[in-house]
Amino acid sequence: MKAIKFFVLAALLAALPLAVTADDGENTNETKGSVEVGGLYTDVKDSPDMAAEFYTINDGPVGKIKLSTFQGWGALDFKFKYAAQDQNSGKLDFDIKRMVRSHNTYNACPHRLGHDPMFALTSVSRNGKVVRNTDMSPNQDYVMNYAVFEDRTELQFPGFRPLTLAVEFREQNRNGHTQAFTTNHCDNCHIKSQKHRRDQQTTDGTLEAAVAWKSGVVRARYTNRKLRESTPSVTGTFDKNLHPELQAPVFDNRMQYDSDVGVVPVDLKPEINKDTTRLDFRWASKNGFAVTANGVWSETENRGTGNTADYSGYVVTAAKRFGNHLRLRWNGKVYQTETNSVYIDTIERVTPAGPHAGQTYFDVYGKNYDHTRYSALTRDGLKSRLDASYRFGRKLGTLRGIWDYEVIDREYYEVAPSEKKTTSNILGVSYRMRPAKGLRLEAEFKHGDVTNAFMAVDATCSTLVSPRYTNPWSPETPQYDDQHQTRIADTTATASSWNKAVLALGYTFGQSSLTGRYVYWDGDNSDGDLTDWSKQRQTATITFWSPGGASWDWYVGWAYQDMSLDAPACIPVFDG
């Protein structure tokens, strides 16, 4: 409601100078407006999150206001639509003698998230171990309300028209309730659900300066973004660490915390600050040669966790026309991302009972799990695209070829044994033509080869085979982490070689249209020692559309989809 009041107030303030200077003696003055009022009644049963996921279901008055005025010195256009407190929109534009131009918008809508009753999270095993759940807010409707206000105001000086200064402001508010889950596992697997109030605000402030001339423009932008969460973190109380059958506290040396620590936060509130600087250049010559370039530098900090991310990227695009038929275009990008590493300092707890009473996990097993976690996002990247097209004629169509090249060089993360670099090459050719009036034909083929496609190395399939169950009291028996450390199989969902073919047609007659499209995709990846992944997909659609009357249309369509996927998986089974 505060945002609505602010938006309406901004409209009144913008209209004030117009009213003051309205009498300029010209005959071009014009003011018009309209007001619409009504009511809204909504009947939604069973699942409002499905039937009205992004729409209000609140009953009450609705209204629209429109106001526009055109004067010799300027113009104002104001629109506002109110359906409920959680769903409304507005627009405010004004122009004063081409020296001050402002565009403002406001949009608000709800997002219904549903409620997971956790029916599937209940089971009991033969030895009494259970999976159970507790819903602490069983009748809660989870809804997040979104509201976005955006403003861009430009200043231009009569004495120097090439220069434009601009100020931008954007504010997004998210408030409501979400369903938060916590899980702990010892003598049983216990999942808890609770209501979590959210009140999140993101603000962007931008300063921009641009100088334009006949053949080009230079623009500089600086943006500061802040994200704040006003509500407290989700908290939870962990169950006592007990043996599932003995119900004795013999696992404490394996836990970081349990019920003894009381209520603890289970998430961290985000508090993000991001500074971005961007410089753009664009120039075009009379003979068909054009160049664009930009550089982006950003620094991001999560003040809640201390994590940081720095980015720098540079893009150059060059295009050249050769007569009326041939066009060449090249685009290149280099970038670098750096994120900080995080040191994980585990807590050395002592178990109070059992054979290892008074001992830490390190005392018993000689293993220390303190480590430094490195980010997979720290990388250098390069992208390039070469695009060539030749137009044979109006009816003969256009032939186009592309070559995409990309290199991702990660600093820490291995996507294959001892390999951190991924290289991709994509070759494509397409042909589009209009052989007759209203008829459009299109054919496209692409082939891609990827060296060291993304894989999770040693992600599954352990070589450890033991006839005995894991025994936490016997260090000589395999432990849970031994299963992890002996995994040998790579997993992936990325093809190392793939092909894509597209056939499409469209026919327009009168105001009606008939369209058809067929897409075939086939890819595989057998680069890993035990990995043999493949996927094939086919889709076909036919649609006929025609206008029915002044306020309605009709269409009929048919769609077909077929997909096959082969992806090996290994699932370890534990008891304990």
N, C-alpha and C positions, 0 to 999 in steps of 0.2 A: 504494500500500500504506500510506503514511503517513496518508492520509485515512481509510482503512478503520480503522486502529488508533485514530485520533482519535475516529471516530464510535462505535466500540464502547466506548472509554473514557468518552465522554460519557454513554452509556447506563448504565454501571456507577456513575458519580458521581451521576447523577440518581436511581438506585435506592437509593443509600446512605441519604439521609434517610428514604425510605419504610421501609426495613428497621429503622431506629432507632426510628421512631415507630409501628411496626406494631401494637403491643399497646395498643390504646386501649379495650379492654373492650367494643366493639360487636360485634354479631353479623352485621354486613353485610360483613365482610371476605371477600374472594374473590381467589384467585390461581390463574392457570392459564397453561399454556405448552405448547409442542410443539417438537420437533426433527425435521427431515427431512434425510436424507443420501442421496446417490446419486452417479451418475457421468455424465459428458458425453462423447460421442464424436461428432465431426463429420467428414464427408467432403465436401470442396468441391474441385471441379476447375475448371481453366481460368480462371475470372474470379471470385475471391472478393469483389472490390469490387462485383460485381453481385448475386451470390447471397447474400452476407452483409455488405452494406454497413455495417450498424449492429449486427451481432451478432458475438459471439466465435466463433472457430473453434479455440480452444485446448481440447484434451482434458484431463480431470482431474475431481476431485471437485466436486460441487455440494451445496448445503445451504441449509436454511431454519431460522431460529430465530424463535419467537414467544413473547412473554412479556407478560402483562397482569396487573395487580393493582388492585383497587378496595377502598379502605379508607374509613373514616369521615371521614378528614381529607384524602383525595386519591386520585389515580389515576395509573397509569403504563401506557403501551402501547408495546411495543418490537417491531419486526419487522426482520429482516435476511435478505437473499437473496444468496447467493454462487454465481456460475456460473464465474467466472474472475477473475483479477486485473484484467482490463480491462472486466468487465461484472458489476456488482452494484448493489444498491439497499438502502436501509434507511429506517426511520421511527422516530422517538422522540418521543412526546408525554407530558407529565406535567403534573399540576395539583395544587397544594398549597393546600387550603382556599380556592380561588378567589382567592388573593392572588398566586400565582405560576403562570402558565400559559406553557408552552413547547412549540413545534412545531418539529421538526427533521427534515430529509430529506437523503438522500445518494443520488446516482445517478451511475453511471459506465457508459460504453459506448465502443466503438471506432468510428471512421469511416474506412473503407477508401476511398482516393482513386484507386486504379488507377495505371497507369504508361503514359504516352504514349510509344510507341516512335518517334514522329516519322517514320514511313515516308513521309509525303507531303511532307516537307521536303527533298527531294533533286531537283535538276534541273540540266541543262547547256544553255546557249544556243549559238547558232551561233558567236559570237565568243569562246567559252571561259568566259564568266561562269557562275558556278555558284551554286546554293543547296545548302548542305551542312549537316550536323548532326553533333554529337558528343554521345553519351550517356555521361557520365562515371560513371554508376551503372546499367548496363544491367539488372542482375538485382535491383534494389531494389524491395521492396514498400513502398508509401507508405501509412502509417496514422497517423492522429491519434487519441489517446486523450483523451476528455473525462471530467471528474469535477466534479460540482457539489455543494457542501454549502450548505444554507440553514438559518438559525435565526431564529425570532422568539420572543422572550420578553416577556411582558406582566406588569406589576406593577400591582396595585390595592390601595388601602389601605382597611381596614374603616371608618375614620372619615370617608372622603370617596369614596364609590363613583363619583360622576360622573367622577373623574379617572382616566385610564389612561395609564401610562408604558410605553413599549415600546422595546426594543433589537433591531435586526435586523442579521444578518451573513450575507453571501453570498460564497462563494469559488468561482471557476471556474478549473480548470486545464486547459490544452491542451498536450499534449506528444506528440512523435513526429517524423515526417519528412514533408516535402512535396517535390514536384518543382519545382525552381526553374529558370527559363529566363533566359538572357542572349542578346542579339542584337547583332551589329555588322555593318556593311555598308560595304564600300569596293570592294576588288577582287572580293569575293564576299559573298554573304549567308550568314553563319555563325551558326547557332543552337546554343547549348550547353545541355545539361541536366545538372543536378547535384543530389545529395542535400543537402537543407537541414534540419538539426535545428531543431526548434521547442520552446520551453519558455516558454509564455505563461501569465500569471496575472492574473486580474481579481478584485479584492476590493471589496465594497460594505459600508460601515458606516453605519447609520442610527439616528438618535435621533428619537423621536416622542412627542408629548404630545397627548392628546385630552380634551376636556371635553364630556360628553353630558348632555342634559336631555330632558325628555319629548317635546319637539317639534323638537329639532335637535341638532347637534354642531358643534364647532369643533376642527380638527385641524391641527397644525403638524409638519412633517417636515424634517429635514436629512440629506442623504446625501452621503458622500464616496466617490468611485469612483477606483480606481487600476488602471491596466493596465501591466504590465511584461513585457518580453521579455528572458529571461536569456541567450539564445544570441547569438553574433555575427551580423553582417549577412552576406548573401550577397556573395561577392566574385567577381571575374572579371578576366581579362586580355584586353584588346582586341587584335585583329589589327593588323598594320602597315597604315597607310593607303597603299595602292598603287593606281596606275592599273590598271584591269582588263586592258588589253592591253599597255601599256608596262611594267607592273610597276615604275613609278618613283614616288618619294614627291613627287607634285606637288599633293596635296590637303590638306596639313597646315594651310593657312590656313583651311580650311573645318571643321576638327575642333576639338572642345573638348579631347579627350585621345585618345591611342592607346597602342600598346604601350610607348612610351617611359616612361610614368608607372608601369608595373608593375602589380601587383595593386591593384585599387580596389574599394571597396564599391559595389554596384549597387542597394542598397535601404537604408532607414533603419529602425532598430529603434524600434518605438512605445514611448513612455513618456507615458501620458495621465493627467492629474489633472483630475477634474471635481467641482465642488461644486454641489449643487442644494438649493434651499430651496423648500418648497411649503406653502401655506396654504389650507385647505379650510373652507368653511362650508356647512351644510345646515340648512334650516328648513322645516317643513310645518305648515299650519294645519288646523283641524278642518273647514273648509268646502271643502277640496279644492285649496287654493293652496299651491304648494311652490316654493322658491327654492334653488338651489345656486350656489356661486361658488367659484372657486379662482384663485390666482395662482402662477406658477412662475418662478423666477429661477435661471439656471445660468451658470457660468463654466467653460469647458473650455480646457485648455492641453496642447499636445503639447510636452513638454519636450525631445524629441529634435530637433524642427525649429523650435521657437519660435512656431508657429502657435497662434492663439487663436480662440475663438468664444464670444460672449455671447448669451444668449437671455432674453427676458422675454415672458410670455404671460398673458392674463387671460381667463377663461371665466365666463359667466353663463348660467344656465338657469332659466327660469320656466315652470311648468305650472299649468293650472287646469282642474278638472272642473266642468261645468255639468250638474247632474243625473246621470242614469245613462247618458246617450247621447253628449253632446258633450264632447270633450277637446281643449284647445289646448296646444301646447308650443312654446316659442321658445328657441333656443340661439344665443349669439353669442360670438365669440372674436376678440381682437386680439392680435397678437404682433409681435415684432421680433427679427431675427437680425443680428448684426454679426460679421464675420470680418475678419481683418487681410489687407492686401495684401502681396504678396511681390515684392521687386525682383530681377530676373534679371540678373546681371552676367556676360556672356559673356567667355570667355578669348580674347584676341587672339593667336593663334598665327601663326608665321611659317613659310612653306613653304621647304624647303631646296633645292629643285630646280625645273627647268622655267622657263618664261618669266617667272614671278612669284617667282623665288627671292629671299628676303630681304624679302618684302612680306606684310603682313596682308591679310585680306579687305577691310577698309575702305580700305586703300591702293589696291587694284585696282578695287573696285566702288563705293566711297563710301557703303557701307551699314553702319550700326551697329545691332546687334540687341539691345542692352541695352534692357530695358523693365520696366515694373511690371505684374505680373499681379494683376488684381482678381478677387475671388470673386463668382460668380454667386449665392451663398447669402445675401449681404447684402441684406436686404429687409424691408419692412413688409407685414403680411398682415392680412386681415379675412375672417372666415367667419360666415355666418348661416344658420340653418335655421328655417323656420316650418312646423310640423306640425299639421294639423287632422284629427281623425277623428270619425266619427259612427257609432254602433252602432244599427242599426235594430231588432235583436232577435236572440234566440238563433239562429233559423233563417234570418233575412233577411240576416245578415252585417253587415260593417263597411265603410264607405267612407272612404278616407283620401286626403288631398292633401298634397303637400310642395312647398316652394320653397326651393331652395338657392342662396345667393348668395356669391360669393367674389371677392376682389380680392388680387392679388399685385403689389406695387410694388417692383421691383428697383432698387437704387441704381446699378449699373453695367451689367448685362447687358441687351442689346437683343434682344427676341424678334421684332421687326419693325423695319424701318428707322425710327430715331428714336423707337421705342416700347419702354418698359420695363415697362409695366403690362399685366397680363392680368386680364380680368373675365369671370366665368362665371356664367350663370344656368341653373338646372335646374328644370323643372316636372314634377311626377309625380302620377299618380293610380292608386290600386289599389282592388280590391274583393275581399274574402274572405268566404266564407260556408260554412256547414254545413247544407245543406238537408235532409239525412237522417242518420240514425245511421250513423257510420262514414265518411261522405262529406265530403270537403273540396275546395272549388273556389277558385281564385285567378286573378286577372287583373291585370296591371300594365302601365302605359305611362309612359315618361319621354322628355322632349325636352330637349336641352341646346344652348345657344348660348354660344360662347366668342369674346370679342373679343381679338384679338392672342394666339391660342393659341401655345404654345411652338414656336419655330422656331430652327434653326441658320441664322442669316442669312449669306448669301453663302458657303455651305458647299461648293458644287460648281459645275461648268460654267464654265470659264474662257473669256473672250473672246479670249485670246491665241492666235493661230494663226500659226505660223512654218513655212516650208518647210524650215528648217534644224534639225538637232538642236542641243540645248543644248550649247554649247562652253564649258567652264570656263575656257579660256584666252583667250576673246574676250569682254570685258565688254559689247560691243554686242549680243551674242546673248542671247536670253531665258534667265534662270536659273531654278532651281527655285522660288524664292520669288516670282518674277514670276507663275507659274501660280497661286499661292495668293492673291496680292494682286489678281488680275483676276477672281476668281470672282464670279458674279452670281446664282446660283440658291440659293433657300432650300430647306432640307429639313426635314421634320417627320414625326412619327408620331402627331400629336395632331389630332383632329377639331375644326373650328370650329363644326360643326353635326352633331348626331347624334340618332338615335331608338332606343329600346329597348322591345321588347314581350315580355311573359312570360305564358304560359298554363300552369297546373299543376292537377293533380287528384290526389287520394289517396283510396283506399277501403280500409277496414279491416273484415275480417269474421273473427270469432273471433280467433285469434292471428296470422293472415296479413294481408298488406297488398299492395296494388297501387298504384304511383305512376307518374305520367307528367309530363313537363315539356318545354316547348318555349320556346326563347329566340331572338329575332331582334334583331340589332344592325346598324345601318347608319349610317355617318358619312363625312364628306368635309371637305377643307380645300383651298380654292383661293385663299387670301388672298395668297400670295406671287406675285411677278412671274412666275416660271416653275414654281411649285409647283402641282400638281394631284394631291393625294393622296386616296385613298378606300379604304374597307374595308367589307366586308359579311360577316357571320357568322351562321350558323344552326346550332343544336344541338337535338337531340331525344333524350330518353331514356325508356324504359319499363322498370320493374323490378317483379318479383314476388318476395316474400320470405315464407318460412314456416318455423316451427321444425320440425326433424326429430325430435329426441329430447331427452333430458335434457342432452346435452353437445354437440349439433351442430345447425346450421341449414342451410338451402339456399335459394338464390335463382337466378333466371334474369333476364337483362337484355338489352336492345337499345339501342344508341347510334348516333346519326347526327350527323355534323358536316360542314359545308360552309363554306368561307371563300374569298373572293376579295380580292386586294389589288392596288392600282395605286399604284406609288411610283416616280417617275422618278429616275434616277441618272446621273451622269457620272463616268467613270473615266479620269483622265489616265494616259498611258503615258509613262514616262521611259526613257532609255537613258543610262547613265553611272554 
